[in-house]
Amino acid sequence: MTDDRNGARDVDYRAARIGAALALVGVIVIVVLIDALSPDYEVSVPLVFAILGASAALLGVEIIDFVRRQP
């Protein structure tokens, strides 16, 4: 059993992880748009996959936590 302080802390981390994942997706969108608009810039595919992997890992933690909380 957790007290109120630990429960609030879990919610704070949840919001931070989701916010970070959304920020990383935003970075991907910006990089791909720059690649599409600029003839001199070419996006690195490993970079895109690395950022998407980090975003998926952050959201994966939330999915696992959501599944564990289900009765």
N, C-alpha and C positions, 0 to 999 in steps of 0.2 A: 504494500500500500504506500502510495506517495503522498506527501503533503502538498499544499497549494503552491508552495514556492517551486517545487520540482515540476509540477504540472504546467505552471506558467513558463518556466524555462524551456520545456519541450515545445511549447507553442511558439516561443521566440525563435528557437532554432529551426522549426518547421518553416516559418515565414522567411527566414534568412536563406534556407536551402532553396525554396521555391523561387524567391527573388533572384538568387544567383543563377539558377537554371534559366530563368526567363531573360536575364541579362546576357547570358552566353548565347542564347538563341538570337537575341537582338544583334549581337556582334556578328554572328554568322550571316544574318540578313544584310547588314551593312557591308560586310566584306564581299558578299556575292553581288550586291548592287554596284559597288565600286568596280568590281571585275567586269560587270556587264556594261557599265558606262565609260570606262577608261580603256582605251586601246593599249596603253602602255603597262597596265597592271594585269597580272595573271595570278589568280588565287591558287594557293597550294592545296592540293587535295588532302594530303596528310594533316595539314593544319585544320581544315574543315572537319575531318573525322575526329581529330583530337578534341576539338572544342565540343562537337556533338557528343562524343563519349563522356566528357566531363559533365555535360548537361544531363545526359541519360543516367549517369551515376548518381547525381544529386537527386533526380526525380525517382530513381530506383529505391533510394533510402526511404522516401516518402511512401512509395507503393508498398514496400515491405512492412513499414510501420502501420499503414492502413489495413493491410491484410491481417496483421497480428491483433489489431484492436477489434476485429469483427468477432462476434460471439460464436 
